[in-house]
Amino acid sequence: MIRVLVLTALGLFASLVSAQSSHRVPDTLAQRLQACTVCHGAQGRATPGGYFPRIAGKPADYLYHQLLHFRDGRRNNAGMSYLLDHMSDTYLRDIAAHYANLDLPYPPPLPPAASPAALARGAQLVRQGDPVRGLPACNDCHGVRMTGVAPAVPGLLGLPRDYLIGQLGAWQTGLRKAFEPDCMARIARQMAPEDVSAVASWLAAQPVPDPAHPQAALSGPMPMDCGLTPPARSRQP
Amino acid sequence: MTRRARMGIAAGVFLAAIVLLLGLVGRELSAPALPPLAGTPESTDNDTLARGAALARAGNCMACHTARGGEPYAGGHAIRTPFGTLMAGNLTPELETGLGGWSSEAFRRALHQGISRDGRLLYPVFPYEHTTRLQDADVDALYAYLRSLPPVHRPNDAHALRSPYNTQVALALWRLLNFEPARHQDEATRSAEWNRGAYLVQGVAHCAACHSPRNAWGGSGQAFSGGFMPDGRWYAPSLLDPAEAGVQNWPVEQVLGLLRDGHLDHATTMGPMAEVVFHGTSHLPEADLLAMTTYLRELPVQAARVPDFKAAEPGLLRLGAQVYEQHCVDCHGPQGQGAAKAYLPLAGNRALLMASPVNAIQAILSGGFSPATAGNPQPYGMPPFRTLLSDTEVAAVASFIRQSWGNRAGPVSPLDVQRVR
């Protein structure tokens, strides 16, 4: 009897201890990547009003290349570089694929803050470009719905205006780079400051189509030579 | 003796001391330039190359000698110190900008004596205090490995040091005070494994370069007793104190696992140590890891100084509990117990409970992932709270963690956080 009591007491104690110490989390990539949610929002959808870009649903190679760029210093954000500093190329690919495969609905955009004339100029740049300035239409590379083109050209909708302006500015000053030939750097340097503002305002004011998948392929050739794959060597330990 | 005679003797002694010091400094500065490499060195067998590659991993030469996104070993990484910024050099065998013109004698003299091929004294940010212990054959293997790399033309960047630290005389003085060339000697009373571990840890792996205190003149204090990184924003904990990072009481498999995989259920590597694991120890042969483990487990135990316990203000702890409930509890659990295989326990986690809270503050501000290694290829991450939490909120949650669930470490102030941010 005493033995039974002692065993029961021990059992109760053990279950108490284990109840207190058992705290489990899912063994998933989404759980591993909780670190990204503070800035990019739950599931990587960000918010239309802030600065941080959505990452969910963007083409996988595009996301992978950006992770490489941050880790290897072609894009400059101290926080991103620090997070990626000790990651293998393989893990970066896994992360990119995870976010690329998410299919999320997007909230409607914020009302545009620009004048109707600026928005019209933005729409013109997106759809027709500006031959005088040597600017191709955004649609030519980023897709007719501006949701990007698989595997490596990003969609430009569902991004905050400040982020878009920040990126075009960074390309103009050389703070953001892509693989050579860096066609976006050439394009951004052709853009006047008011063009940057106009195109960012128009893009940020568009709803994200549902579904937001990137286009499978471009219908014609790209208007410029663009480096869409990493050079042979990458910093793999 | 007259006053004048006494003054004369004193002046004489003083002058003699000055002359002696000048002589010593002069001797430090008198190293000759070595002739450039004539022809190509003899070809090297694969075993030597593999040994050189493993030594380069153990020394993590690449981490300092590679710029972010740059060609491996081609230099350009900036190292910030209290004396200014030093730029790591190009180690690839390129003739004009790398080590292409270096003979094996010149390379040996650099590692053993801290003198460049042209006779200039090298800055001790290049850890020749430690590489001086390497055996000649190993230096030659490293040399052979570096010569096997693709040559990269990349001119070295100039250091940006404050006066007078940018002078050779300052370096000569530092060396007189701090540097003694000394090859490793096996201790006969110890096992071969221990001796191999001592050789690696004290020598090429230069663990003591970070895990030791430094004085205001850049001289090293007691080896392995813990020290701040040169920028003061990380603390390399004591390897002598089991309450800091000492592993004297750990099972062999755990020490080896942390060096190899960068992560255990109850301990992880972050910041500078994650870099050491990612580029260095995760690639080492198991026998070398075992040797290092043996040596580290047998380091003498010496407790670090712990200040008297001081409780945090109740208001700060209340705020800390709120922040914890909002941002930390989902991963680290309501009792700070962590989640197995994913998130570290915070209750009893010695890395958070050291006298200096800088690493705990860093973890909260910068977040981060353990290094991605073969043993832990998809590490779990912690968000950076830098943009989300104020200095006061970080101080509050750090204080809460340091004083909950049986944890008893000093409070963290907003000023502590501001210094690290």
Interface residues (C-beta under 8 A of the other chain):
Chain A: Q20 S21 H23 R24 V25 D27 L29 Q31 R32 L33 Q34 A35 C36 T37 V38 C39 R71 D72 G73 R74 G79 S81 Y82 L83 D85 H86 M87 S88 T90 Y91 D94 R233 R235 P237
Chain B: T66 A67 R68 G69 E71 P72 G262 A274 E275 V277 F278 H279 S282 H283 D330 C331 G333 P334 Q335 Q337 G338 A339 A340 K341 A342 Y343 S366 G367 G368 F369 S370 P371 A372 P377 Q378 P379 Y380 G381 M382 P383 P384 F385 R386 T387 L388
